[in-house]
Amino acid sequence: MLRHEIATRRSRLLSIAAALVCFGLSFAAQVAWPAATPALTAAGCGLAAAGGGFAGLVVAVFGAGLAPLETELRVALGIGAVAVFDRSSRVGEAAEEIAQRAVLDRLTGLYNYEFFAETLENEVGRVSRYGGRCSLVLFDLDRFKEFNDRYGHAAGNDLLERVGAEILRLKRHSDVAARFGGEELAVLVPGPARDAAALAERVREAVAQVGVEHRGFPVGTTISAGVAEFPAHGRSQESFFAAADTALYEAKRRGRDLVVTAGVPAGPALPRPAARAVG
């Protein structure tokens, strides 16, 4: 990224330097070769505009001021058009950034509930119409309320942020990850339940290693997950979601720090190590 920024700045500086050369030639051409003045002035303005920024505009206006009035007016129109285009591009980029922020959860960097709910509805509709499969993973941080009570909400927020980063790191590009509410996270996976369960297991293992610092000591917790596949585990969006939620509940019942897939026979409740957050 830094290398790209340096190369971009160098390119802009070279454009402005070339513009200054064109303006110098244009000024000299007014005496030696007047017919070349408009072309050289226009080239200088174009190069200055390509350089962009305040410096580019100053150079463009200065260079155009050296040309005869008729040429200056023509070039001024070109500068105005470039400036408007540049501004509209930046406005467009700003609008895109605002739109992106509107669908993201600020803390975790995952999508928010509204965007995820709409995406889930669209994906279920797509599979219903055209066939295929999609899967849903529901995550819940284990004993998160106790973690907050013991270490404070700042530590809880830090932990959520890091867990969100792990999910973003581990998910595929086509997977849609969101913060569903509180410590509840979700990932929509295009494909079968086995792919979703594999992702959930990678996340579970990663979260077990995630810690935040509290009074000089690392603290953390574990995560449980429930997985369901559409249409195998539900014929509607509601029943599909309920199947994943039931699987998540089963993971909690069986001792937490576990991934459970809907439709897989449940075994007896298993003793699990207590979460690090509560000793």
Secondary structure, DSSP 8 states (H G I E B T S, - for coil): -HHHHHHHHHHHHHHHHHHHHHHHHHHHHHHH-GGGHHHHHHHHHHHHHHH-HHHHHHHHHHHHHTS-HHHHHHHHHHHHHHHHHHHHHHHHHHHHHHHHHHTB-TTTSSB-HHHHHHHHHHHHHHHHHH---EEEEEEEETTHHHHHHHH-HHHHHHHHHHHHHHHHHHS-TT-EEEEEETTEEEEEEES-HHHHHHHHHHHHHHHTT--EEETTEEE---EEEEEEEETTT-SSHHHHHHHHHHHHHHHHHTTSS-EEETTS-----------GGG-
